[in-house]
Amino acid sequence: MDSITSLSELLSDQRPSSYVEIPGALGSTFGQATLAATLPMSKLFSVYEVDLEVQRNIIPRNLSKLIDYINLYLDNRQPIYFPGIIFSARGAGMYDERSQALRLKPIEKLYVVDGQHRLAAFQRIMETLQSQMARAKDRREYDKMEEIAEKMSRLYSFPISVMIYLDINARQERQLFSDINKLPRKIGGNLAVLRDQRRFYHVMASKLAESPIMSRISVDMFSERGKAPDCLFTYHLLVEILISLFEGRLKAGARNNGYQFAEREVAEHVGLAELYVSRLLDQLPAPAKGELCWSENVQIALALFFHGEAVKTGTFNKYALDYSMRILPHIPWNDIYQGEEKDRLPRRSRIMKAFQFVKSFYDEKHALLIRDTDLFLQAEKPSFGGGLNEEVG
């Protein structure tokens, strides 16, 4: 028997059955050779690797939200959707034209470019199910074992779309990761439709954007990040405004943005949001990009402030909201930021500075500037809304 002198010789002697095959169609993206495919999670688990020099650290909050989303599919059998995951083969593997598949040796891996949190969420759930199965087996809980086995089967067979860059290096991966996560991206109509399967405020944002009251505010509903040049709002800004208005929190602190809710609750909140937008349109200058009052940070700050006024009676009161919004025509918008603060301060600082300015101005001036008190007296009438009465601290 001839001696083997290198690892490459050892790998070359392996039988074809030891290869992992990824069926897919070859193409070209940004001048680079790519392969598009759809794979079950069971196969992805065995072929992907994370290079921490390219990827950021896992963000626990994002991971937790993705786990909750996947559990909708496992526990409630709700359909879920994920955008495609992008990998880099770094020159590994060999594409077989005859079988139209990329063949990877066991030692070869695909490196994650975009989708690390999605994969980590599936991995974490798989490990949790395996632990649950081991405990159920020890306790001889056979019914529970069958339930867990069925979930594991559906998890392993869950299909994920992937795009594999066949021959880019780590530097190009870092640039691609940066571009993907910073530059605006358009999404397909299918994902826009599937937004109705998302969280409470995301569904609200979709319904509000379709309302006739929004006809004067251009909203980019088809971008994941950024917005088209001719649009004033993005879909995600609508989500942030709604969370600020109904919870008095920034998006990261939302507590009621779950997947389980009643249609009646959505309809009630959308009605209140339409009232809020109509008052903005009545009391502010015409929507335009040059108007500071319509800027992203100020709009979130206004929603935070008016939440505090709307819930002073204990629940979200539309009459109190209507009254307090009469201060809008009197606010000196150009006094909010000094010098270059509008451009140089961190985003959260800009939002909170605008919030504090509006709050201080209202506390000092509203008794003199808002003279039509008849509407405020109606605040004792029954209120509407979900009882979200948390205020900004």
CORKA-V404446 format. One record per pair of residues at least 6 apart in sequence whose ideal C-beta (glycine too) atoms are under 6 Angstrom apart, sorted by the first residue. I is the first residue (numbers start at 1). J is the second residue. D is the distance in Angstrom with one decimal. If there is no record, write none. Layout:
<<I J D> <I J D>>
This chain:
<<4 10 5.2> <11 105 5.3> <18 106 6.0> <19 103 4.4> <20 47 5.7> <20 104 4.5> <21 101 4.4> <21 103 5.5> <22 37 5.4> <22 101 5.9> <22 102 4.4> <23 101 4.4> <24 35 4.4> <24 36 5.5> <24 37 3.2> <25 36 5.5> <26 35 5.8> <27 34 5.2> <32 165 5.4> <32 168 5.8> <33 166 4.5> <34 163 5.5> <34 165 5.5> <35 102 5.5> <35 164 4.5> <36 163 5.5> <37 162 5.4> <38 159 5.2> <38 161 5.2> <39 160 5.9> <39 162 5.9> <40 157 5.1> <40 159 6.0> <41 122 5.5> <41 156 5.7> <41 158 4.9> <42 156 3.9> <47 110 5.2> <48 110 5.2> <48 112 5.9> <49 109 3.9> <49 111 5.4> <50 112 5.2> <50 116 5.9> <51 111 5.1> <54 170 5.9> <54 173 4.8> <54 174 5.3> <55 116 5.0> <58 120 5.7> <62 117 5.2> <63 117 5.7> <63 120 5.8> <63 121 5.8> <66 117 5.8> <66 121 3.7> <67 121 5.0> <69 80 6.0> <70 121 5.8> <70 125 5.8> <72 78 4.4> <72 80 5.9> <72 259 5.5> <73 80 4.6> <74 151 4.9> <81 194 4.7> <82 118 5.6> <84 161 3.8> <84 162 6.0> <84 163 5.7> <85 115 3.2> <85 160 5.9> <85 162 5.1> <86 113 4.2> <86 114 4.2> <86 163 5.1> <87 110 3.9> <87 164 4.7> <88 111 4.7> <88 113 5.4> <88 165 4.7> <88 168 5.4> <88 173 5.0> <89 110 5.7> <89 164 5.5> <89 166 5.0> <91 167 4.9> <92 108 4.0> <93 102 4.8> <93 103 5.9> <93 104 4.5> <93 108 5.8> <94 103 5.2> <95 102 5.2> <96 103 5.6> <113 173 5.3> <113 176 5.5> <113 177 5.5> <114 180 4.8> <129 148 5.7> <129 151 5.9> <129 152 5.1> <132 148 5.3> <133 148 4.8> <136 144 4.4> <136 145 4.7> <184 223 5.4> <184 225 5.2> <184 226 2.7> <185 224 4.8> <185 225 5.9> <186 222 5.6> <186 223 5.9> <187 222 5.8> <187 224 5.5> <192 222 6.0> <195 202 5.8> <195 206 5.1> <196 203 5.8> <199 257 4.5> <199 259 6.0> <200 257 5.3> <200 258 5.9> <200 261 4.9> <201 239 5.1> <201 242 4.9> <201 243 5.4> <201 257 5.0> <202 239 5.8> <203 266 5.9> <204 242 5.4> <204 266 6.0> <204 269 5.7> <204 270 5.8> <205 235 5.9> <205 238 4.0> <205 239 4.7> <207 270 5.0> <208 270 5.7> <208 273 5.1> <209 219 4.9> <209 221 5.6> <211 274 5.5> <213 274 4.9> <213 277 5.2> <213 278 5.4> <216 281 6.0> <216 287 5.8> <217 232 5.6> <217 233 5.8> <217 287 5.1> <218 231 4.5> <218 232 5.0> <219 233 4.6> <220 227 4.0> <220 228 4.8> <220 231 3.9> <220 234 5.1> <221 235 5.1> <227 234 4.3> <232 287 5.5> <237 296 5.7> <240 251 4.8> <240 300 5.5> <241 299 5.8> <241 303 4.8> <243 251 5.2> <243 254 4.7> <244 300 5.3> <244 303 3.6> <244 304 4.6> <245 303 4.1> <245 307 5.4> <246 388 4.8> <247 388 5.2> <247 390 5.7> <248 304 5.9> <248 307 4.0> <248 390 5.0> <248 391 4.9> <248 392 4.9> <272 318 6.0> <272 385 5.6> <275 318 5.8> <279 325 4.4> <283 325 5.9> <283 328 3.7> <283 329 5.3> <284 293 5.2> <284 328 5.6> <285 291 5.3> <287 294 5.3> <292 298 6.0> <292 333 4.6> <293 333 5.0> <297 350 4.3> <297 351 4.9> <297 354 5.9> <298 354 4.9> <300 351 5.1> <301 351 5.1> <301 354 3.6> <301 355 4.1> <304 355 5.1> <304 392 5.1> <305 355 5.6> <305 358 4.9> <305 359 5.5> <306 321 5.9> <306 324 5.9> <308 391 4.6> <309 320 5.8> <309 324 3.8> <310 316 5.2> <310 317 5.7> <310 320 5.4> <310 321 4.0> <311 389 4.1> <315 383 4.8> <315 387 4.7> <316 385 3.0> <316 388 6.0> <317 379 5.6> <317 383 4.0> <318 384 5.5> <319 378 4.6> <319 379 4.3> <320 379 4.6> <322 375 5.7> <323 375 5.1> <323 376 4.1> <326 370 4.7> <327 362 5.2> <327 366 5.4> <330 369 4.7> <331 361 5.9> <336 354 5.2> <336 357 4.7>>
